[in-house]
């Protein structure tokens, strides 16, 4: 496919920032650090803010630290899609897990979706939460049969409403012949990532927490005979009874135990300029979330106001600049929707997803330091819920840490092996998709 010249591809206002930040940008919060608190939270994403809001509601003095701006990390760089247990039901994350624990993992994963909906409603959070459904497209005919089986699993294990969409009916879903049918889940949806983040930080502050940007945690040490912690940051130190690490894909070498257990993987997205009138109704009449069955999948959705298309994937084996990634993502987007060929790109961005070796999120405690890590690309609802859950466990409100608090938190790799994991995995995924692409071509 011939690529358009940059002058035609990129809008004159193009920028390498998330589209979401137009409505709710990250913020600088340089207020002086408190000398002493009950809880220090390292990381100001959905997990950290949910933990801060919950702990503060029980009277704890809470300080949230971030290495950069508040709201500049992975939470506001995601696609904002939300579901309930889909990843656990359909991926090999459940392999090696006992049947009894699997039931509880599924229950908590579903509870995370209900928690998100409840807190948005109860606290009147401005998040543009929309339950419009999600279509999973089959890349090949064999994938269609696989999705059909997975749809039955989702019905049985999570109770959602699943519709099997044959290929001759899929244009009512996505206005494209790219897929070989798929499944539609009614109860899934999406939100505005940055508005939700802004609402969570307002909630945490309203309940008494303080937020501090540009305060990277450089070292954590035990003091007072091991009864308390001192957190040394780029802007000074503060003491606390509890510390929670909630840094996910932005976990740095300053926290080596945790950094060795999460693998940051970059995911890239673009946003189009507002579409011509009527085009969105043709391409995505139900304003649904869309993803597919490829190993290196496409994921796409309309902006919450229904005017733009947002499209994401991992466009290459190696890491790219946002501008270079945008050129490749544009080509992939046209494979799905050729009708967008004359639409320009206004935004391109990337964010780091925290992958774990066992593909499960983990909450727990290491040498007295609590953690909630490992969104695995499904973190909007789950990490919000786990932040709430780990805060209650730390404060002694809930004695049970739950199913995500069980078992070993395995190493994600070390040294060269860890550095090669992402490009090697990307290469294998692309080879698998290329092979299946030849099957598609033969069927065309």
N, C-alpha and C positions, 0 to 999 in steps of 0.2 A: 504494500500500500504506500503510495506516495504521500509524504508528509507535507503539510502546508508550510509556507514560509512563516517565520516567527511573527512577522508584521501582521499576518492574517490569523495566526493561531492564538496569540496572546492579546488580550484586551489592553488598551492603553493604560488602564489602572491595575494591571496585573501585579500581584505581590506574592511573595513566598511566606504567607501566613495563613492559618486556618480561616476558612470562610466564617466559622462560628465567632471569631473574635470581632467581626464587624459590629455585632450587637452587644457583646459582653467581653471586652478585652481583659487580659490579665492585668493585675495591679501591683504596684510597688507599695509595700507596707514596711516602712523603716522605723517604726516605733521602737523605743529602747526595749531590750529584752528584760523580762522580769527576773529578779535575782533567784527566786524560788517559786516552784509551782508543784502541784500534785502530779501532773502528767505532761511530759514533753512528747509531741508527736512529730516525727521526722517524715515530711512529705505532705503536701497540701492537695492531693488529689481527692477523688470521691471517698476513698477509704479513710484517709486522714481526717477529712472534714466531717464525715459521718461519725467517726469515733469522737471527735472533738465536741460535736453537738450533743451526742449521747452522754458523754462523761460530764459535760458542763451542766446538763439538765439534772444531774444528781449532786450538784454542788462542788464538783472537783474544779480546781483551778488549772486551766489548760493553756498551754502555749503550743502553737503549730509553727514549725519551721520549714522553710523551703530554700533550696540552693539558689533558685532564680526568683522570678516573679510568681506571685500567688495566681494560680490558674494558667501557668505557661507550660505545664507538663503534659503527660499523655492523656489525662482525662479529657481535656478540651481539644485533643487532636484526633479523637476517635471518630467513627462514623455515627455514633449515637444510637445504634440498634440495640434493642433489648428483647430478651426471650426468657423462657423458664425451663431450664433443664435440657435444652436441645443438645448442647455440646456433650453433656454426660451421656445422654441416651444414644447418640449417634457416632461417637468417636471411641477410639480404643483407650480413652482415659479410664474406662471401667475395667479393663483387663487386670487381673490380679487382685481385684478388690472383692472382699467377701460379699456374699449376697445380702447379708444383714447391713453391712456398712453402705453398700450401694443404695439400698432403700433410703437410708438416712441422708446420704449425699444428694439423692434426687429430691428428697423432701425439702432439704435446705436450699437447694438451687431454685426450686419452685417458690419457696418462701422468700427468696431474695427479690423475685419479681413482684410479689405481693407487697413486700416491704417498700419497694420503690414507689409503687402506685399509691400506697397508703400515706407515705410521708409527703409526697407531692400534694395529695388531696388535703391531708390534715393540716399541713403547714402553709397551704396556699402558695406553694413554690412556683415561681414563674419559670417553667421548664419546657414549654411547648410539647408536652407529652401527648402522643397520638397513637392510639391502638388501631392501626390500619391493616395489619396483617403482614405476612412475609412470604414471598414466593421463592422457592428453591428450584433453580433450573437445572435440568439434566443435560450435561455436555454431550453425552452419547446415548444411544438407545439402551445400552446395558446399564448406564447410570439411572435411566428412568425406572427400570425395574428395581434397582437398588433403592432409589428414593421412595418408591411405592412401599417397599418393605419397611424402610425407616419411618415412613409416615404412620404405619401401623404401630411401630414401637412407640412413637411419640404419643399416639392416642392411648395406648395401653399404660404407659409409664407416667405420663404427665397429665392426661385428661384433656388435652387441647383438641380443638376441632380441626381436622385435616381433610382437605379436599385434594383428590388426585386430578391433575389437569393434563389431559391428553394434548399432544402437540397441535392438533387442529383447533384446539380451544385456547391456546396460550396467548394469542394476541389480545384477548380480553384482560390478560394480566400485565403484559409488558410490551405489546405492540412490536414484536420482533419474532423472526423465525430462527433465531440463533440456537435456541435450545430444542430438545426433543421432549417437550412437556416438562412436568415437574409436580411439586406439591405446594399447596397453599395452607399456611397455618393462620387461622383468623386472629388468635389472641396475641400475637407478637406485634411489636411496634417500634417506635423510636422517639427520641427527644432532641432538644437543642443542647448540645454538649456544654457550651459555654454559659448559656443562661442557667442551666441546672447547677453548674459549678458556682456561679455567682449567687444563686439562691441558697446553696448549701453554706457558703462562707458567711452570708448574711445571717443565716440561722445560727451558725456556731457563735458568731459575735453577739447576737441577740441573747444567747444563753450564757454569755460571759467569757468565752474563749478569746484569746488574743492570737493574731496571725502575724508572722514575721517573714518577710521576703529577704532574699540575698543573705541568708543565714545558714549556709551549708554546715551540716554537722560533720566536723572534722575528726572528732574522737569522743568516745563515751567511756567514762571510768567510774568505778565504784568508789564511794566515799562513806564516811560515817560508819566504818566497820562493815561495809557491804550493805548497809540498810538503805542507802540512797545512791543516786547517780549524779554525776556532773557531766553535762553535755557541753563540749567545747565547740564553738561555731566560729564562722568567719567574722562575726560581729560581737564576740564575747562569749561568756559562759553563763549557764544557769543550772540550778540544782532541781532535782525532782525525785519523787518517790517511785514513779513509774516512767518507763520510756517505751514508746511504740514506734517501730520502723514500718512505714507504709509507703515505700519509695518505688515499688514495682519496677517498671522498665528503666527507671532512672536511678537505680541502686549503684552507687559508685564504689571504688576501691577503698574509700574511707571506712566502709562497713564490710570487711572481707568475708565474714561468715555468710552474710546474706547475699553479697555479690556473687559468691560461688554457687548459689542455688537458683538464681534466675538468669535467664539468657535474654538480653534485649534484642528484639527483632524489629526492624524498621518496616512500617507499613505506610504507603504513600496514597495521597488522595488529591483530586482536583475538583474544582467547582466551576460550573459554566456561568456565563452571563445569563440574565433573565431570558428565558426561551420565548420565541415568538408566540403570540396568543394562540391557544388551542393545541400547541404541540405537546405539552405535558399530558393533556387528556388522551392523546393518541398513544404516547409512549408508556405512560403509567397511569391509566385511568383511575385506579383505586388509591393512588399515592402510597403504594406499598413499599416496604423494604424488600430488597432483592439480593440474593446471593446464588452461587451455583455449586456444582459438584466437582469442579476441577480441584486438583491438589493446590495449585496456585490460583485461588479462586478470585472471581470478580465479586465485588460487593458495591451496590449502588442504591441510591434513594433520592427522592426529591427533597429539597430544602423544606423546612417546616411550613413556610409560606406558599409552597407549591410553585415557585417561580423558576427555580434552578435545578440542574441535575448535579448530584455529587457522586463521584465515581472513584473507587479505590481498588488497589491490587498491589502486588510487589512486582514492579515492571522488569527487573533485571536481577541477575545473580549477585552482582556487587552493589555496594551502596552508591547512590547517585545524589547529585544536587537536586533540589526541588524542581528547578527549571528543566533540567535534563529528564527527570522522571515524568514531568508533565507532558513532554513530547511523546513519550512512549505510552503513557496512560491514555492520551488522546486517541492514539491509534487503536488501542484496545477497546475504548469506549465506542468507536465507530464500528468495530466488529459486531457489537451488540446492537447499536442504533445508528445506522448510516445516515438517518435523517438529521443527525446533529453535526453534519460535516461543515455547515456554515456558521456554527455557534462557536464563539471564542471562550477562552479560559480566563477567569479572573483571579483565581487563587490556586496555589499548589502548596502542599505541606506534607510533612511526615511526622510520625510519632512512634515511640518505641513501646512495643508490647512485651510484657514480662512472661516468657515461656518457662515452664518447669519440665524437668525430665519426665515426670509421671503425668504431665498434662492436667494436674490438679492444683487448685489454689491451696495455700496452707496458712493456718494461723497457729500460733504457739508461742513458746518462750525459749530463749537460749541465754544461759547465764544471767537470768533475771530480766533480760530485755525481751519485750513482746514484739511480735511481728504479724503482719497480714500481707502476704505477697503471692504473686502468680496469677494474674488475671487471665492469661492464655487467650487473649483476644475476645474475651466475653465478660468484660469487667464492669460495665456501667451499673447494672443491678447487683451483680455478685459482690463487687468490692464495696459498694455502698452498704450492703447488708453485713458483710464481714467486718467492716469498721465498727458498725453498731454492735455487732456480736462480741468482738474482742474487747471493746470498751467495757461492756457489762461484765465480762469474765474477769478482766483486770481489777475492777472495783469490787469484785466479790458478789455482785448481784446475781449472776448466773454461775453456778459451780461447774457446770458442764460446758466445755469449749465447743462442743458440737462435732459433727462428722469431719469437718475440714480441719479440726484440731487434733486429729488422730494420725498415728503412723509417722514414719520417718520423713523428714524433709530432705530428699536426696540431692546430691550434688548435680549440677547441670553440666559439668565438665570442668576441665582445668587446662591452663596453658594453651598450647597450639590446638589441641582438640576442641576446646571451647571456641577459639577464634575461627576455626574452620567450619564449625557446626552450621552456622547460618548460610554461608555461600554454598557449602556442599549440599545441605538440605534443599536450598532453592534450586540448585542445578538438577537434583534428582526429581523434584517436583516438576520442573519445566520439561525434562525428558519424558516423564510420564504423560504430561499433557500433550506434548508433541506427538507421541506415539498414538494417543487416543484421537488427536487431531487428524492423523492419517486415516483412521477408521472413519471419522466424520466425512473426510473428503471422498473416500471410496463410496460412501452412501449417498453423496450428493448427486 
